[in-house]
């Protein structure tokens, strides 16, 4: 059996924290090595070079991006394809709307109550600003609040509250080394 490696490229620190704590353990049995890297502070040429190297070593990768203000997944993927050379469209995963929605998706009624925030039925449209507005005063930092969420995060609850998270985890369950798409 060959050595299986997967690189997950995420935007920044919040994404890195989430993928390290939640997604990486989900992929543990499917890959010999899963490495999560941030591309936020890298030049596009450097990212392209890394992607080319990953392809040459026959490793898998996923390039994760928020949809931000793009009108749809297809448009956001096209923006990435226009910006980053050597990225495969089928390996771009679009988070709807932003990673903060994935964080909040994993909180059930009890966890929301314990954290002192309102319960959300869907987190598909959560923005950074909305997330920041939910942070209770007793948390001395945004990062501290995010870490507390990760400590009580439920994957099964998150699948019910966020469509793009559900789709991504279903792709993880199938094994995402060859093909990754966002579909929805």
Secondary structure per residue as TSV (DSSP state, phi and psi in degrees):
chain	resnum	aa	ss	phi	psi
A	1	X	-	360.0	137.1
A	2	X	-	-80.9	157.4
A	3	X	-	-73.7	122.2
A	4	X	-	-107.2	123.1
A	5	X	E	-121.7	144.0
A	6	X	E	-134.5	128.5
A	7	X	E	-107.1	130.5
A	8	X	E	-113.6	116.1
A	9	X	E	-95.7	120.9
A	10	X	E	-124.1	163.5
A	11	X	S	-68.2	-65.7
A	12	X	S	-138.0	-161.0
A	13	X	H	-63.2	-39.9
A	14	X	H	-63.9	-41.4
A	15	X	H	-66.6	-44.0
A	16	X	H	-57.6	-47.7
A	17	X	H	-59.1	-46.9
A	18	X	H	-63.2	-48.3
A	19	X	I	-68.3	-35.7
A	20	X	I	-64.5	-43.0
A	21	X	I	-85.1	-33.5
A	22	X	I	-107.7	-50.5
A	23	X	I	-80.4	-44.8
A	24	X	H	-54.7	-46.7
A	25	X	H	-61.4	-30.5
A	26	X	H	-65.3	-28.5
A	27	X	H	-96.8	-2.3
A	28	X	T	-52.1	-47.4
A	29	X	T	-76.4	-14.2
A	30	X	T	-92.2	-17.6
A	31	X	-	-136.0	150.1
A	32	X	S	-75.7	-30.8
A	33	X	E	-145.2	129.0
A	34	X	E	-121.6	122.4
A	35	X	E	-121.8	127.1
A	36	X	E	-103.8	127.5
A	37	X	E	-130.5	148.0
A	38	X	E	-97.8	138.0
A	39	X	-	-107.4	-0.7
A	40	X	T	-56.1	-40.0
A	41	X	T	-100.9	8.7
A	42	X	S	-96.7	146.9
A	43	X	-	-69.8	149.7
A	44	X	H	-57.2	-35.6
A	45	X	H	-64.7	-37.6
A	46	X	H	-67.6	-42.4
A	47	X	H	-61.2	-45.4
A	48	X	H	-58.8	-41.1
A	49	X	H	-64.6	-43.5
A	50	X	H	-60.7	-43.9
A	51	X	H	-62.5	-39.7
A	52	X	H	-63.4	-41.8
A	53	X	H	-63.9	-41.5
A	54	X	H	-60.9	-43.5
A	55	X	H	-62.6	-42.1
A	56	X	H	-66.8	-29.1
A	57	X	T	-88.0	5.8
A	58	X	T	59.1	35.3
A	59	X	-	-96.0	163.5
A	60	X	E	-95.1	161.2
A	61	X	E	-152.2	158.7
A	62	X	E	-131.8	137.2
A	63	X	E	-112.6	110.7
A	64	X	E	-101.5	134.3
A	65	X	E	-143.5	148.9
A	66	X	E	-76.3	153.4
A	67	X	-	-72.4	-27.1
A	68	X	T	51.9	-125.8
A	69	X	T	-99.0	10.5
A	70	X	-	-66.5	145.7
A	71	X	S	-70.3	-23.5
A	72	X	S	-162.3	171.4
A	73	X	H	-60.6	-44.3
A	74	X	H	-59.4	-43.1
A	75	X	H	-65.2	-41.4
A	76	X	H	-65.6	-42.2
A	77	X	H	-59.9	-41.4
A	78	X	H	-63.2	-38.9
A	79	X	H	-58.6	-44.3
A	80	X	H	-65.8	-44.2
A	81	X	H	-60.7	-34.9
A	82	X	H	-72.6	-29.5
A	83	X	H	-89.8	-36.8
A	84	X	-	-118.9	118.2
A	85	X	T	-75.2	156.7
A	86	X	T	70.0	8.4
A	87	X	-	-92.3	135.0
A	88	X	-	-89.9	127.2
A	89	X	G	-53.3	-36.6
A	90	X	G	-74.1	-5.8
A	91	X	G	-109.4	8.1
A	92	X	E	-91.4	126.4
A	93	X	E	-113.7	127.3
A	94	X	E	-104.6	122.1
A	95	X	E	-86.4	129.9
A	96	X	S	-104.8	124.2
A	97	X	S	-87.6	-43.8
A	98	X	-	-142.3	164.1
A	99	X	H	-57.5	-28.6
A	100	X	H	-58.9	-32.1
A	101	X	H	-65.3	-35.5
A	102	X	H	-67.9	-40.8
A	103	X	H	-56.1	-55.2
A	104	X	H	-66.4	-26.9
A	105	X	H	-60.5	-30.1
A	106	X	T	-81.1	6.7
A	107	X	-	-103.1	122.3
A	108	X	-	-83.7	-178.0
A	109	X	H	-57.8	-47.8
A	110	X	H	-63.6	-43.5
A	111	X	H	-64.8	-40.0
A	112	X	H	-61.9	-43.6
A	113	X	H	-62.9	-45.6
A	114	X	H	-60.3	-36.0
A	115	X	H	-84.5	-13.1
A	116	X	T	81.0	33.5
A	117	X	-	-125.5	162.3
A	118	X	-	-72.5	152.9
A	119	X	-	-83.3	133.9
A	120	X	-	-111.8	133.0
A	121	X	S	-79.8	-29.7
A	122	X	-	-140.8	140.8
A	123	X	-	-118.7	17.0
A	124	X	T	-60.8	-29.1
A	125	X	T	-110.3	13.1
A	126	X	-	-70.0	132.3
A	127	X	-	-106.3	168.2
A	128	X	H	-56.7	-42.5
A	129	X	H	-64.0	-42.1
A	130	X	H	-65.0	-42.1
A	131	X	H	-58.9	-49.2
A	132	X	H	-59.9	-34.3
A	133	X	H	-69.1	-18.5
A	134	X	H	-88.0	-14.0
A	135	X	-	-66.7	118.4
A	136	X	-	-65.7	153.2
A	137	X	T	-60.4	-30.2
A	138	X	T	-68.6	-12.7
A	139	X	-	-87.1	121.7
A	140	X	S	-76.4	-11.2
A	141	X	S	-155.2	159.6
A	142	X	H	-61.3	-43.2
A	143	X	H	-62.6	-42.1
A	144	X	H	-59.1	-42.6
A	145	X	H	-63.1	-43.7
A	146	X	H	-63.5	-40.4
A	147	X	H	-64.5	-38.5
A	148	X	H	-63.8	-39.4
A	149	X	H	-61.5	-46.1
A	150	X	H	-62.9	-30.1
A	151	X	H	-66.5	-26.0
A	152	X	T	-121.4	18.6
A	153	X	-	-66.9	135.6
A	154	X	-	-117.8	117.9
A	155	X	H	-62.6	-41.7
A	156	X	H	-65.2	-37.4
A	157	X	H	-67.5	-43.3
A	158	X	H	-60.8	-36.6
A	159	X	H	-62.7	-29.4
A	160	X	H	-80.7	-25.2
A	161	X	H	-103.0	-13.0
A	162	X	-	-141.5	117.0
A	163	X	H	-64.3	-41.5
A	164	X	H	-71.6	-32.5
A	165	X	H	-65.4	-44.8
A	166	X	H	-58.8	-47.0
A	167	X	H	-61.5	-44.9
A	168	X	H	-61.0	-45.4
A	169	X	H	-67.0	-33.1
A	170	X	H	-64.4	-38.9
A	171	X	H	-65.3	-38.0
A	172	X	H	-61.2	-42.7
A	173	X	H	-61.9	-33.9
A	174	X	H	-75.7	-25.7
A	175	X	-	98.1	111.0
A	176	X	-	-102.7	20.8
A	177	X	S	-68.3	-37.8
A	178	X	S	-90.7	-43.2
A	179	X	-	-141.0	131.3
A	180	X	-	-130.8	132.1
A	181	X	-	-141.2	161.0
A	182	X	-	-97.8	-26.7
A	183	X	-	60.3	-53.1
A	184	X	-	-105.6	360.0
